[in-house]
């Protein structure tokens, strides 16, 4: 099964971590993007959702800025709902 991970730039010079499992079929179903519980709670507790991945469905996990494997800025000004919504849009893009 295909698996890749990396980092995506989101705001200023900060990056968020992502992992994509599955995909590669000629026709793929809508991917599942898993959202974790917010600041301080990384993706780890929902990792079992990758069991839903297949050649025809990708499962995408990521850590919001400030969580888990993503960058951990000292500046708390990015902690706004609007910015997290923008971040999700970047992950989906």
HTML snippet that shows the backbone in 3Dmol.js (N, CA, C, O; Angstrom):
<script src="https://3Dmol.org/build/3Dmol-min.js"></script>
<div id="view" style="width:600px;height:400px;position:relative"></div>
<script>
const pdb = `
ATOM      1  N   UNK A   1       0.851  -1.173   0.000  1.00  0.00           N
ATOM      2  CA  UNK A   1       0.000   0.000   0.000  1.00  0.00           C
ATOM      3  C   UNK A   1       0.900   1.240   0.000  1.00  0.00           C
ATOM      4  O   UNK A   1       1.913   1.292   0.696  1.00  0.00           O
ATOM      5  N   UNK A   2       0.509   2.215  -0.783  1.00  0.00           N
ATOM      6  CA  UNK A   2       1.269   3.456  -0.866  1.00  0.00           C
ATOM      7  C   UNK A   2       1.219   4.202   0.463  1.00  0.00           C
ATOM      8  O   UNK A   2       0.178   4.263   1.116  1.00  0.00           O
ATOM      9  N   UNK A   3       2.351   4.763   0.848  1.00  0.00           N
ATOM     10  CA  UNK A   3       2.414   5.565   2.063  1.00  0.00           C
ATOM     11  C   UNK A   3       3.484   6.621   1.851  1.00  0.00           C
ATOM     12  O   UNK A   3       4.606   6.316   1.446  1.00  0.00           O
ATOM     13  N   UNK A   4       3.123   7.859   2.128  1.00  0.00           N
ATOM     14  CA  UNK A   4       4.118   8.929   2.061  1.00  0.00           C
ATOM     15  C   UNK A   4       3.814   9.953   3.133  1.00  0.00           C
ATOM     16  O   UNK A   4       2.676  10.098   3.580  1.00  0.00           O
ATOM     17  N   UNK A   5       4.850  10.654   3.532  1.00  0.00           N
ATOM     18  CA  UNK A   5       4.674  11.704   4.528  1.00  0.00           C
ATOM     19  C   UNK A   5       5.666  12.809   4.234  1.00  0.00           C
ATOM     20  O   UNK A   5       6.639  12.627   3.502  1.00  0.00           O
ATOM     21  N   UNK A   6       5.395  13.955   4.822  1.00  0.00           N
ATOM     22  CA  UNK A   6       6.265  15.092   4.603  1.00  0.00           C
ATOM     23  C   UNK A   6       5.763  16.302   5.362  1.00  0.00           C
ATOM     24  O   UNK A   6       5.033  16.183   6.346  1.00  0.00           O
ATOM     25  N   UNK A   7       6.164  17.455   4.890  1.00  0.00           N
ATOM     26  CA  UNK A   7       5.805  18.717   5.529  1.00  0.00           C
ATOM     27  C   UNK A   7       5.253  19.684   4.490  1.00  0.00           C
ATOM     28  O   UNK A   7       5.691  19.695   3.339  1.00  0.00           O
ATOM     29  N   UNK A   8       4.292  20.490   4.910  1.00  0.00           N
ATOM     30  CA  UNK A   8       3.668  21.495   4.058  1.00  0.00           C
ATOM     31  C   UNK A   8       3.850  22.853   4.724  1.00  0.00           C
ATOM     32  O   UNK A   8       3.548  22.985   5.910  1.00  0.00           O
ATOM     33  N   UNK A   9       4.335  23.873   4.006  1.00  0.00           N
ATOM     34  CA  UNK A   9       4.413  25.210   4.591  1.00  0.00           C
ATOM     35  C   UNK A   9       3.004  25.788   4.754  1.00  0.00           C
ATOM     36  O   UNK A   9       2.160  25.651   3.868  1.00  0.00           O
ATOM     37  N   UNK A  10       2.760  26.444   5.912  1.00  0.00           N
ATOM     38  CA  UNK A  10       1.418  26.984   6.147  1.00  0.00           C
ATOM     39  C   UNK A  10       1.388  28.476   6.438  1.00  0.00           C
ATOM     40  O   UNK A  10       0.627  29.199   5.794  1.00  0.00           O
ATOM     41  N   UNK A  11       2.167  28.955   7.361  1.00  0.00           N
ATOM     42  CA  UNK A  11       2.138  30.370   7.719  1.00  0.00           C
ATOM     43  C   UNK A  11       3.560  30.761   8.127  1.00  0.00           C
ATOM     44  O   UNK A  11       4.262  30.000   8.792  1.00  0.00           O
ATOM     45  N   UNK A  12       3.966  31.959   7.715  1.00  0.00           N
ATOM     46  CA  UNK A  12       5.340  32.409   7.963  1.00  0.00           C
ATOM     47  C   UNK A  12       6.285  31.325   7.446  1.00  0.00           C
ATOM     48  O   UNK A  12       6.148  30.892   6.302  1.00  0.00           O
ATOM     49  N   UNK A  13       7.223  30.888   8.248  1.00  0.00           N
ATOM     50  CA  UNK A  13       8.133  29.818   7.844  1.00  0.00           C
ATOM     51  C   UNK A  13       7.796  28.501   8.534  1.00  0.00           C
ATOM     52  O   UNK A  13       8.640  27.606   8.591  1.00  0.00           O
ATOM     53  N   UNK A  14       6.581  28.366   9.059  1.00  0.00           N
ATOM     54  CA  UNK A  14       6.184  27.166   9.785  1.00  0.00           C
ATOM     55  C   UNK A  14       5.645  26.102   8.837  1.00  0.00           C
ATOM     56  O   UNK A  14       5.110  26.398   7.768  1.00  0.00           O
ATOM     57  N   UNK A  15       5.808  24.849   9.269  1.00  0.00           N
ATOM     58  CA  UNK A  15       5.374  23.712   8.474  1.00  0.00           C
ATOM     59  C   UNK A  15       4.524  22.768   9.316  1.00  0.00           C
ATOM     60  O   UNK A  15       4.700  22.656  10.529  1.00  0.00           O
ATOM     61  N   UNK A  16       3.601  22.096   8.643  1.00  0.00           N
ATOM     62  CA  UNK A  16       2.831  21.053   9.306  1.00  0.00           C
ATOM     63  C   UNK A  16       3.180  19.702   8.682  1.00  0.00           C
ATOM     64  O   UNK A  16       3.481  19.607   7.492  1.00  0.00           O
ATOM     65  N   UNK A  17       3.132  18.663   9.514  1.00  0.00           N
ATOM     66  CA  UNK A  17       3.420  17.305   9.081  1.00  0.00           C
ATOM     67  C   UNK A  17       2.146  16.652   8.560  1.00  0.00           C
ATOM     68  O   UNK A  17       1.059  16.883   9.089  1.00  0.00           O
ATOM     69  N   UNK A  18       2.291  15.825   7.508  1.00  0.00           N
ATOM     70  CA  UNK A  18       1.156  15.058   6.981  1.00  0.00           C
ATOM     71  C   UNK A  18       1.614  13.650   6.614  1.00  0.00           C
ATOM     72  O   UNK A  18       2.803  13.393   6.424  1.00  0.00           O
ATOM     73  N   UNK A  19       0.644  12.750   6.521  1.00  0.00           N
ATOM     74  CA  UNK A  19       0.877  11.392   6.038  1.00  0.00           C
ATOM     75  C   UNK A  19      -0.313  10.990   5.180  1.00  0.00           C
ATOM     76  O   UNK A  19      -1.463  11.199   5.564  1.00  0.00           O
ATOM     77  N   UNK A  20      -0.031  10.413   4.019  1.00  0.00           N
ATOM     78  CA  UNK A  20      -1.073   9.910   3.122  1.00  0.00           C
ATOM     79  C   UNK A  20      -0.848   8.413   2.955  1.00  0.00           C
ATOM     80  O   UNK A  20       0.249   7.972   2.613  1.00  0.00           O
ATOM     81  N   UNK A  21      -1.893   7.645   3.198  1.00  0.00           N
ATOM     82  CA  UNK A  21      -1.825   6.189   3.056  1.00  0.00           C
ATOM     83  C   UNK A  21      -2.886   5.781   2.043  1.00  0.00           C
ATOM     84  O   UNK A  21      -4.025   6.243   2.101  1.00  0.00           O
ATOM     85  N   UNK A  22      -2.502   4.910   1.114  1.00  0.00           N
ATOM     86  CA  UNK A  22      -3.437   4.403   0.120  1.00  0.00           C
ATOM     87  C   UNK A  22      -3.389   5.175  -1.173  1.00  0.00           C
ATOM     88  O   UNK A  22      -2.540   6.044  -1.372  1.00  0.00           O
ATOM     89  N   UNK A  23      -4.318   4.842  -2.052  1.00  0.00           N
ATOM     90  CA  UNK A  23      -4.393   5.504  -3.344  1.00  0.00           C
ATOM     91  C   UNK A  23      -3.587   4.775  -4.402  1.00  0.00           C
ATOM     92  O   UNK A  23      -2.907   3.787  -4.123  1.00  0.00           O
ATOM     93  N   UNK A  24      -3.680   5.282  -5.617  1.00  0.00           N
ATOM     94  CA  UNK A  24      -2.935   4.724  -6.730  1.00  0.00           C
ATOM     95  C   UNK A  24      -3.783   3.982  -7.741  1.00  0.00           C
ATOM     96  O   UNK A  24      -3.290   3.631  -8.813  1.00  0.00           O
ATOM     97  N   UNK A  25      -5.052   3.731  -7.426  1.00  0.00           N
ATOM     98  CA  UNK A  25      -5.925   3.042  -8.371  1.00  0.00           C
ATOM     99  C   UNK A  25      -6.278   3.980  -9.525  1.00  0.00           C
ATOM    100  O   UNK A  25      -6.155   5.199  -9.409  1.00  0.00           O
ATOM    101  N   UNK A  26      -6.715   3.399 -10.629  1.00  0.00           N
ATOM    102  CA  UNK A  26      -7.127   4.210 -11.776  1.00  0.00           C
ATOM    103  C   UNK A  26      -8.283   5.138 -11.414  1.00  0.00           C
ATOM    104  O   UNK A  26      -8.348   6.274 -11.886  1.00  0.00           O
ATOM    105  N   UNK A  27      -9.186   4.651 -10.579  1.00  0.00           N
ATOM    106  CA  UNK A  27     -10.304   5.473 -10.096  1.00  0.00           C
ATOM    107  C   UNK A  27     -10.267   5.431  -8.569  1.00  0.00           C
ATOM    108  O   UNK A  27     -10.294   4.360  -7.963  1.00  0.00           O
ATOM    109  N   UNK A  28     -10.203   6.612  -7.963  1.00  0.00           N
ATOM    110  CA  UNK A  28     -10.160   6.664  -6.495  1.00  0.00           C
ATOM    111  C   UNK A  28     -11.431   7.288  -5.947  1.00  0.00           C
ATOM    112  O   UNK A  28     -12.013   8.184  -6.558  1.00  0.00           O
ATOM    113  N   UNK A  29     -11.852   6.803  -4.791  1.00  0.00           N
ATOM    114  CA  UNK A  29     -12.968   7.383  -4.066  1.00  0.00           C
ATOM    115  C   UNK A  29     -12.512   8.651  -3.357  1.00  0.00           C
ATOM    116  O   UNK A  29     -11.318   8.946  -3.301  1.00  0.00           O
ATOM    117  N   UNK A  30     -13.457   9.386  -2.824  1.00  0.00           N
ATOM    118  CA  UNK A  30     -13.141  10.595  -2.073  1.00  0.00           C
ATOM    119  C   UNK A  30     -12.222  10.254  -0.908  1.00  0.00           C
ATOM    120  O   UNK A  30     -12.516   9.332  -0.148  1.00  0.00           O
ATOM    121  N   UNK A  31     -11.109  10.982  -0.751  1.00  0.00           N
ATOM    122  CA  UNK A  31     -10.198  10.677   0.358  1.00  0.00           C
ATOM    123  C   UNK A  31     -10.815  11.034   1.708  1.00  0.00           C
ATOM    124  O   UNK A  31     -11.710  11.874   1.802  1.00  0.00           O
ATOM    125  N   UNK A  32     -10.317  10.379   2.738  1.00  0.00           N
ATOM    126  CA  UNK A  32     -10.719  10.671   4.110  1.00  0.00           C
ATOM    127  C   UNK A  32      -9.612  11.506   4.749  1.00  0.00           C
ATOM    128  O   UNK A  32      -8.473  11.053   4.862  1.00  0.00           O
ATOM    129  N   UNK A  33      -9.950  12.721   5.165  1.00  0.00           N
ATOM    130  CA  UNK A  33      -8.997  13.579   5.877  1.00  0.00           C
ATOM    131  C   UNK A  33      -9.385  13.531   7.346  1.00  0.00           C
ATOM    132  O   UNK A  33     -10.489  13.932   7.715  1.00  0.00           O
ATOM    133  N   UNK A  34      -8.478  13.041   8.184  1.00  0.00           N
ATOM    134  CA  UNK A  34      -8.757  12.868   9.613  1.00  0.00           C
ATOM    135  C   UNK A  34      -8.281  14.088  10.392  1.00  0.00           C
ATOM    136  O   UNK A  34      -7.125  14.497  10.283  1.00  0.00           O
ATOM    137  N   UNK A  35      -9.179  14.657  11.172  1.00  0.00           N
ATOM    138  CA  UNK A  35      -8.863  15.824  12.008  1.00  0.00           C
ATOM    139  C   UNK A  35      -8.704  15.356  13.452  1.00  0.00           C
ATOM    140  O   UNK A  35      -9.571  14.674  13.997  1.00  0.00           O
ATOM    141  N   UNK A  36      -7.595  15.732  14.051  1.00  0.00           N
ATOM    142  CA  UNK A  36      -7.389  15.360  15.453  1.00  0.00           C
ATOM    143  C   UNK A  36      -8.018  16.419  16.361  1.00  0.00           C
ATOM    144  O   UNK A  36      -8.604  17.388  15.877  1.00  0.00           O
ATOM    145  N   UNK A  37      -7.898  16.234  17.649  1.00  0.00           N
ATOM    146  CA  UNK A  37      -8.638  17.023  18.617  1.00  0.00           C
ATOM    147  C   UNK A  37      -8.149  18.420  18.930  1.00  0.00           C
ATOM    148  O   UNK A  37      -8.578  18.997  19.929  1.00  0.00           O
ATOM    149  N   UNK A  38      -7.285  18.982  18.134  1.00  0.00           N
ATOM    150  CA  UNK A  38      -6.864  20.364  18.359  1.00  0.00           C
ATOM    151  C   UNK A  38      -5.533  20.445  19.068  1.00  0.00           C
ATOM    152  O   UNK A  38      -4.808  19.458  19.194  1.00  0.00           O
ATOM    153  N   UNK A  39      -5.231  21.638  19.525  1.00  0.00           N
ATOM    154  CA  UNK A  39      -3.925  21.904  20.122  1.00  0.00           C
ATOM    155  C   UNK A  39      -3.605  20.966  21.271  1.00  0.00           C
ATOM    156  O   UNK A  39      -4.426  20.727  22.156  1.00  0.00           O
ATOM    157  N   UNK A  40      -2.394  20.445  21.232  1.00  0.00           N
ATOM    158  CA  UNK A  40      -1.930  19.566  22.298  1.00  0.00           C
ATOM    159  C   UNK A  40      -2.330  18.117  22.122  1.00  0.00           C
ATOM    160  O   UNK A  40      -1.908  17.263  22.902  1.00  0.00           O
ATOM    161  N   UNK A  41      -3.137  17.821  21.112  1.00  0.00           N
ATOM    162  CA  UNK A  41      -3.593  16.457  20.880  1.00  0.00           C
ATOM    163  C   UNK A  41      -3.221  16.080  19.441  1.00  0.00           C
ATOM    164  O   UNK A  41      -3.989  16.371  18.524  1.00  0.00           O
ATOM    165  N   UNK A  42      -2.070  15.445  19.220  1.00  0.00           N
ATOM    166  CA  UNK A  42      -1.657  15.111  17.862  1.00  0.00           C
ATOM    167  C   UNK A  42      -2.457  13.956  17.271  1.00  0.00           C
ATOM    168  O   UNK A  42      -3.364  13.429  17.917  1.00  0.00           O
ATOM    169  N   UNK A  43      -2.127  13.569  16.062  1.00  0.00           N
ATOM    170  CA  UNK A  43      -2.857  12.555  15.299  1.00  0.00           C
ATOM    171  C   UNK A  43      -2.748  11.142  15.867  1.00  0.00           C
ATOM    172  O   UNK A  43      -3.502  10.264  15.450  1.00  0.00           O
ATOM    173  N   UNK A  44      -1.846  10.899  16.792  1.00  0.00           N
ATOM    174  CA  UNK A  44      -1.515   9.537  17.232  1.00  0.00           C
ATOM    175  C   UNK A  44      -2.736   8.684  17.596  1.00  0.00           C
ATOM    176  O   UNK A  44      -2.790   7.505  17.246  1.00  0.00           O
ATOM    177  N   UNK A  45      -3.695   9.257  18.279  1.00  0.00           N
ATOM    178  CA  UNK A  45      -4.821   8.456  18.773  1.00  0.00           C
ATOM    179  C   UNK A  45      -5.817   8.070  17.683  1.00  0.00           C
ATOM    180  O   UNK A  45      -6.718   7.269  17.929  1.00  0.00           O
ATOM    181  N   UNK A  46      -5.666   8.630  16.479  1.00  0.00           N
ATOM    182  CA  UNK A  46      -6.549   8.250  15.368  1.00  0.00           C
ATOM    183  C   UNK A  46      -5.782   7.557  14.238  1.00  0.00           C
ATOM    184  O   UNK A  46      -6.293   7.422  13.126  1.00  0.00           O
ATOM    185  N   UNK A  47      -4.556   7.122  14.529  1.00  0.00           N
ATOM    186  CA  UNK A  47      -3.748   6.442  13.511  1.00  0.00           C
ATOM    187  C   UNK A  47      -4.416   5.194  12.954  1.00  0.00           C
ATOM    188  O   UNK A  47      -4.153   4.809  11.815  1.00  0.00           O
ATOM    189  N   UNK A  48      -5.275   4.557  13.741  1.00  0.00           N
ATOM    190  CA  UNK A  48      -5.930   3.339  13.247  1.00  0.00           C
ATOM    191  C   UNK A  48      -6.875   3.620  12.079  1.00  0.00           C
ATOM    192  O   UNK A  48      -7.331   2.681  11.427  1.00  0.00           O
ATOM    193  N   UNK A  49      -7.177   4.886  11.801  1.00  0.00           N
ATOM    194  CA  UNK A  49      -8.015   5.215  10.642  1.00  0.00           C
ATOM    195  C   UNK A  49      -7.329   4.853   9.328  1.00  0.00           C
ATOM    196  O   UNK A  49      -8.001   4.724   8.304  1.00  0.00           O
ATOM    197  N   UNK A  50      -6.009   4.687   9.334  1.00  0.00           N
ATOM    198  CA  UNK A  50      -5.323   4.276   8.108  1.00  0.00           C
ATOM    199  C   UNK A  50      -5.747   2.866   7.686  1.00  0.00           C
ATOM    200  O   UNK A  50      -5.508   2.465   6.547  1.00  0.00           O
ATOM    201  N   UNK A  51      -6.370   2.119   8.587  1.00  0.00           N
ATOM    202  CA  UNK A  51      -6.899   0.804   8.215  1.00  0.00           C
ATOM    203  C   UNK A  51      -8.005   0.915   7.166  1.00  0.00           C
ATOM    204  O   UNK A  51      -8.328  -0.067   6.498  1.00  0.00           O
ATOM    205  N   UNK A  52      -8.584   2.106   7.020  1.00  0.00           N
ATOM    206  CA  UNK A  52      -9.625   2.344   6.017  1.00  0.00           C
ATOM    207  C   UNK A  52      -9.039   2.623   4.635  1.00  0.00           C
ATOM    208  O   UNK A  52      -9.777   2.690   3.652  1.00  0.00           O
ATOM    209  N   UNK A  53      -7.728   2.784   4.553  1.00  0.00           N
ATOM    210  CA  UNK A  53      -7.069   3.088   3.281  1.00  0.00           C
ATOM    211  C   UNK A  53      -7.047   1.850   2.386  1.00  0.00           C
ATOM    212  O   UNK A  53      -6.997   0.712   2.853  1.00  0.00           O
ATOM    213  N   UNK A  54      -7.086   2.121   1.085  1.00  0.00           N
ATOM    214  CA  UNK A  54      -6.980   1.057   0.087  1.00  0.00           C
ATOM    215  C   UNK A  54      -6.394   1.675  -1.182  1.00  0.00           C
ATOM    216  O   UNK A  54      -6.069   2.862  -1.203  1.00  0.00           O
ATOM    217  N   UNK A  55      -6.260   0.881  -2.224  1.00  0.00           N
ATOM    218  CA  UNK A  55      -5.780   1.438  -3.485  1.00  0.00           C
ATOM    219  C   UNK A  55      -6.751   2.476  -4.037  1.00  0.00           C
ATOM    220  O   UNK A  55      -6.353   3.375  -4.779  1.00  0.00           O
ATOM    221  N   UNK A  56      -8.021   2.349  -3.671  1.00  0.00           N
ATOM    222  CA  UNK A  56      -9.016   3.280  -4.197  1.00  0.00           C
ATOM    223  C   UNK A  56      -9.443   4.363  -3.197  1.00  0.00           C
ATOM    224  O   UNK A  56     -10.301   5.185  -3.519  1.00  0.00           O
ATOM    225  N   UNK A  57      -8.863   4.379  -1.997  1.00  0.00           N
ATOM    226  CA  UNK A  57      -9.183   5.442  -1.035  1.00  0.00           C
ATOM    227  C   UNK A  57      -7.931   5.826  -0.246  1.00  0.00           C
ATOM    228  O   UNK A  57      -7.280   4.990   0.381  1.00  0.00           O
ATOM    229  N   UNK A  58      -7.622   7.110  -0.301  1.00  0.00           N
ATOM    230  CA  UNK A  58      -6.514   7.646   0.490  1.00  0.00           C
ATOM    231  C   UNK A  58      -7.033   8.087   1.855  1.00  0.00           C
ATOM    232  O   UNK A  58      -8.143   8.606   1.972  1.00  0.00           O
ATOM    233  N   UNK A  59      -6.225   7.877   2.873  1.00  0.00           N
ATOM    234  CA  UNK A  59      -6.492   8.400   4.211  1.00  0.00           C
ATOM    235  C   UNK A  59      -5.361   9.376   4.517  1.00  0.00           C
ATOM    236  O   UNK A  59      -4.183   9.040   4.395  1.00  0.00           O
ATOM    237  N   UNK A  60      -5.735  10.581   4.914  1.00  0.00           N
ATOM    238  CA  UNK A  60      -4.765  11.647   5.156  1.00  0.00           C
ATOM    239  C   UNK A  60      -4.815  12.037   6.625  1.00  0.00           C
ATOM    240  O   UNK A  60      -5.861  12.433   7.140  1.00  0.00           O
ATOM    241  N   UNK A  61      -3.683  11.920   7.287  1.00  0.00           N
ATOM    242  CA  UNK A  61      -3.526  12.364   8.669  1.00  0.00           C
ATOM    243  C   UNK A  61      -2.606  13.571   8.666  1.00  0.00           C
ATOM    244  O   UNK A  61      -1.715  13.673   7.822  1.00  0.00           O
ATOM    245  N   UNK A  62      -2.811  14.479   9.597  1.00  0.00           N
ATOM    246  CA  UNK A  62      -1.860  15.571   9.755  1.00  0.00           C
ATOM    247  C   UNK A  62      -1.925  16.085  11.174  1.00  0.00           C
ATOM    248  O   UNK A  62      -2.897  15.856  11.894  1.00  0.00           O
ATOM    249  N   UNK A  63      -0.873  16.784  11.564  1.00  0.00           N
ATOM    250  CA  UNK A  63      -0.819  17.446  12.871  1.00  0.00           C
ATOM    251  C   UNK A  63      -0.935  18.942  12.650  1.00  0.00           C
ATOM    252  O   UNK A  63      -0.170  19.520  11.878  1.00  0.00           O
ATOM    253  N   UNK A  64      -1.890  19.574  13.324  1.00  0.00           N
ATOM    254  CA  UNK A  64      -2.015  21.024  13.232  1.00  0.00           C
ATOM    255  C   UNK A  64      -0.725  21.683  13.703  1.00  0.00           C
ATOM    256  O   UNK A  64       0.054  21.100  14.457  1.00  0.00           O
ATOM    257  N   UNK A  65      -0.524  22.890  13.251  1.00  0.00           N
ATOM    258  CA  UNK A  65       0.612  23.676  13.712  1.00  0.00           C
ATOM    259  C   UNK A  65       0.597  23.715  15.237  1.00  0.00           C
ATOM    260  O   UNK A  65      -0.426  24.022  15.849  1.00  0.00           O
ATOM    261  N   UNK A  66       1.737  23.403  15.841  1.00  0.00           N
ATOM    262  CA  UNK A  66       1.846  23.394  17.293  1.00  0.00           C
ATOM    263  C   UNK A  66       1.594  22.042  17.925  1.00  0.00           C
ATOM    264  O   UNK A  66       1.635  21.919  19.149  1.00  0.00           O
ATOM    265  N   UNK A  67       1.332  21.012  17.109  1.00  0.00           N
ATOM    266  CA  UNK A  67       1.039  19.675  17.634  1.00  0.00           C
ATOM    267  C   UNK A  67       1.946  18.632  17.003  1.00  0.00           C
ATOM    268  O   UNK A  67       2.400  18.779  15.869  1.00  0.00           O
ATOM    269  N   UNK A  68       2.195  17.586  17.756  1.00  0.00           N
ATOM    270  CA  UNK A  68       2.862  16.407  17.234  1.00  0.00           C
ATOM    271  C   UNK A  68       4.140  16.683  16.470  1.00  0.00           C
ATOM    272  O   UNK A  68       5.072  17.289  16.998  1.00  0.00           O
ATOM    273  N   UNK A  69       4.180  16.235  15.225  1.00  0.00           N
ATOM    274  CA  UNK A  69       5.376  16.348  14.387  1.00  0.00           C
ATOM    275  C   UNK A  69       5.464  17.677  13.639  1.00  0.00           C
ATOM    276  O   UNK A  69       6.472  17.956  12.990  1.00  0.00           O
ATOM    277  N   UNK A  70       4.425  18.491  13.725  1.00  0.00           N
ATOM    278  CA  UNK A  70       4.455  19.805  13.065  1.00  0.00           C
ATOM    279  C   UNK A  70       5.306  20.780  13.870  1.00  0.00           C
ATOM    280  O   UNK A  70       5.623  20.538  15.035  1.00  0.00           O
ATOM    281  N   UNK A  71       5.669  21.890  13.223  1.00  0.00           N
ATOM    282  CA  UNK A  71       6.462  22.903  13.918  1.00  0.00           C
ATOM    283  C   UNK A  71       5.735  23.405  15.160  1.00  0.00           C
ATOM    284  O   UNK A  71       4.506  23.444  15.211  1.00  0.00           O
ATOM    285  N   UNK A  72       6.528  23.788  16.158  1.00  0.00           N
ATOM    286  CA  UNK A  72       6.004  24.202  17.464  1.00  0.00           C
ATOM    287  C   UNK A  72       6.404  25.652  17.750  1.00  0.00           C
ATOM    288  O   UNK A  72       7.325  25.890  18.531  1.00  0.00           O
ATOM    289  N   UNK A  73       5.733  26.614  17.138  1.00  0.00           N
ATOM    290  CA  UNK A  73       6.127  28.014  17.353  1.00  0.00           C
ATOM    291  C   UNK A  73       5.852  28.478  18.784  1.00  0.00           C
ATOM    292  O   UNK A  73       4.898  28.033  19.423  1.00  0.00           O
ATOM    293  N   UNK A  74       6.698  29.371  19.268  1.00  0.00           N
ATOM    294  CA  UNK A  74       6.470  29.990  20.583  1.00  0.00           C
ATOM    295  C   UNK A  74       5.386  31.050  20.498  1.00  0.00           C
ATOM    296  O   UNK A  74       4.710  31.329  21.488  1.00  0.00           O
ATOM    297  N   UNK A  75       5.219  31.636  19.337  1.00  0.00           N
ATOM    298  CA  UNK A  75       4.227  32.670  19.101  1.00  0.00           C
ATOM    299  C   UNK A  75       2.842  32.032  19.042  1.00  0.00           C
ATOM    300  O   UNK A  75       2.606  31.162  18.204  1.00  0.00           O
ATOM    301  N   UNK A  76       1.932  32.439  19.905  1.00  0.00           N
ATOM    302  CA  UNK A  76       0.585  31.856  19.927  1.00  0.00           C
ATOM    303  C   UNK A  76      -0.421  32.617  19.052  1.00  0.00           C
ATOM    304  O   UNK A  76      -1.597  32.255  19.011  1.00  0.00           O
ATOM    305  N   UNK A  77       0.023  33.652  18.363  1.00  0.00           N
ATOM    306  CA  UNK A  77      -0.916  34.426  17.535  1.00  0.00           C
ATOM    307  C   UNK A  77      -1.543  33.602  16.404  1.00  0.00           C
ATOM    308  O   UNK A  77      -2.652  33.932  15.982  1.00  0.00           O
ATOM    309  N   UNK A  78      -0.888  32.541  15.886  1.00  0.00           N
ATOM    310  CA  UNK A  78      -1.558  31.741  14.852  1.00  0.00           C
ATOM    311  C   UNK A  78      -2.690  30.859  15.378  1.00  0.00           C
ATOM    312  O   UNK A  78      -3.395  30.248  14.575  1.00  0.00           O
ATOM    313  N   UNK A  79      -2.888  30.771  16.678  1.00  0.00           N
ATOM    314  CA  UNK A  79      -3.905  29.890  17.236  1.00  0.00           C
ATOM    315  C   UNK A  79      -5.278  30.547  17.100  1.00  0.00           C
ATOM    316  O   UNK A  79      -5.847  31.027  18.080  1.00  0.00           O
ATOM    317  N   UNK A  80      -5.794  30.564  15.889  1.00  0.00           N
ATOM    318  CA  UNK A  80      -7.104  31.139  15.586  1.00  0.00           C
ATOM    319  C   UNK A  80      -7.877  30.139  14.724  1.00  0.00           C
ATOM    320  O   UNK A  80      -7.301  29.460  13.875  1.00  0.00           O
ATOM    321  N   UNK A  81      -9.154  30.061  14.949  1.00  0.00           N
ATOM    322  CA  UNK A  81      -9.983  29.125  14.187  1.00  0.00           C
ATOM    323  C   UNK A  81      -9.849  29.384  12.693  1.00  0.00           C
ATOM    324  O   UNK A  81      -9.729  28.444  11.907  1.00  0.00           O
ATOM    325  N   UNK A  82      -9.868  30.639  12.301  1.00  0.00           N
ATOM    326  CA  UNK A  82      -9.783  30.978  10.883  1.00  0.00           C
ATOM    327  C   UNK A  82      -8.496  30.436  10.260  1.00  0.00           C
ATOM    328  O   UNK A  82      -8.511  29.935   9.135  1.00  0.00           O
ATOM    329  N   UNK A  83      -7.388  30.536  10.990  1.00  0.00           N
ATOM    330  CA  UNK A  83      -6.114  30.054  10.454  1.00  0.00           C
ATOM    331  C   UNK A  83      -6.104  28.537  10.374  1.00  0.00           C
ATOM    332  O   UNK A  83      -5.544  27.974   9.433  1.00  0.00           O
ATOM    333  N   UNK A  84      -6.718  27.858  11.351  1.00  0.00           N
ATOM    334  CA  UNK A  84      -6.787  26.398  11.295  1.00  0.00           C
ATOM    335  C   UNK A  84      -7.660  25.941  10.123  1.00  0.00           C
ATOM    336  O   UNK A  84      -7.374  24.918   9.501  1.00  0.00           O
ATOM    337  N   UNK A  85      -8.719  26.691   9.820  1.00  0.00           N
ATOM    338  CA  UNK A  85      -9.544  26.369   8.657  1.00  0.00           C
ATOM    339  C   UNK A  85      -8.716  26.545   7.378  1.00  0.00           C
ATOM    340  O   UNK A  85      -8.793  25.712   6.475  1.00  0.00           O
ATOM    341  N   UNK A  86      -7.934  27.614   7.296  1.00  0.00           N
ATOM    342  CA  UNK A  86      -7.041  27.820   6.159  1.00  0.00           C
ATOM    343  C   UNK A  86      -6.043  26.681   6.043  1.00  0.00           C
ATOM    344  O   UNK A  86      -5.746  26.215   4.943  1.00  0.00           O
ATOM    345  N   UNK A  87      -5.525  26.234   7.187  1.00  0.00           N
ATOM    346  CA  UNK A  87      -4.560  25.136   7.221  1.00  0.00           C
ATOM    347  C   UNK A  87      -5.188  23.874   6.632  1.00  0.00           C
ATOM    348  O   UNK A  87      -4.556  23.193   5.823  1.00  0.00           O
ATOM    349  N   UNK A  88      -6.400  23.558   7.018  1.00  0.00           N
ATOM    350  CA  UNK A  88      -7.108  22.394   6.477  1.00  0.00           C
ATOM    351  C   UNK A  88      -7.248  22.527   4.960  1.00  0.00           C
ATOM    352  O   UNK A  88      -7.070  21.548   4.235  1.00  0.00           O
ATOM    353  N   UNK A  89      -7.561  23.714   4.481  1.00  0.00           N
ATOM    354  CA  UNK A  89      -7.661  23.954   3.042  1.00  0.00           C
ATOM    355  C   UNK A  89      -6.348  23.672   2.327  1.00  0.00           C
ATOM    356  O   UNK A  89      -6.343  23.136   1.219  1.00  0.00           O
ATOM    357  N   UNK A  90      -5.241  24.030   2.957  1.00  0.00           N
ATOM    358  CA  UNK A  90      -3.925  23.749   2.379  1.00  0.00           C
ATOM    359  C   UNK A  90      -3.681  22.250   2.317  1.00  0.00           C
ATOM    360  O   UNK A  90      -3.173  21.744   1.316  1.00  0.00           O
ATOM    361  N   UNK A  91      -4.036  21.535   3.377  1.00  0.00           N
ATOM    362  CA  UNK A  91      -3.861  20.081   3.397  1.00  0.00           C
ATOM    363  C   UNK A  91      -4.709  19.433   2.299  1.00  0.00           C
ATOM    364  O   UNK A  91      -4.250  18.516   1.619  1.00  0.00           O
ATOM    365  N   UNK A  92      -5.914  19.898   2.132  1.00  0.00           N
ATOM    366  CA  UNK A  92      -6.824  19.340   1.123  1.00  0.00           C
ATOM    367  C   UNK A  92      -6.364  19.648  -0.290  1.00  0.00           C
ATOM    368  O   UNK A  92      -6.652  18.895  -1.220  1.00  0.00           O
ATOM    369  N   UNK A  93      -5.638  20.773  -0.457  1.00  0.00           N
ATOM    370  CA  UNK A  93      -5.192  21.209  -1.779  1.00  0.00           C
ATOM    371  C   UNK A  93      -4.199  20.303  -2.354  1.00  0.00           C
ATOM    372  O   UNK A  93      -3.724  20.533  -3.466  1.00  0.00           O
TER     373      UNK A  93
END
`;
const viewer = $3Dmol.createViewer("view");
viewer.addModel(pdb, "pdb");
viewer.setStyle({}, {cartoon: {color: "spectrum"}});
viewer.zoomTo();
viewer.render();
</script>
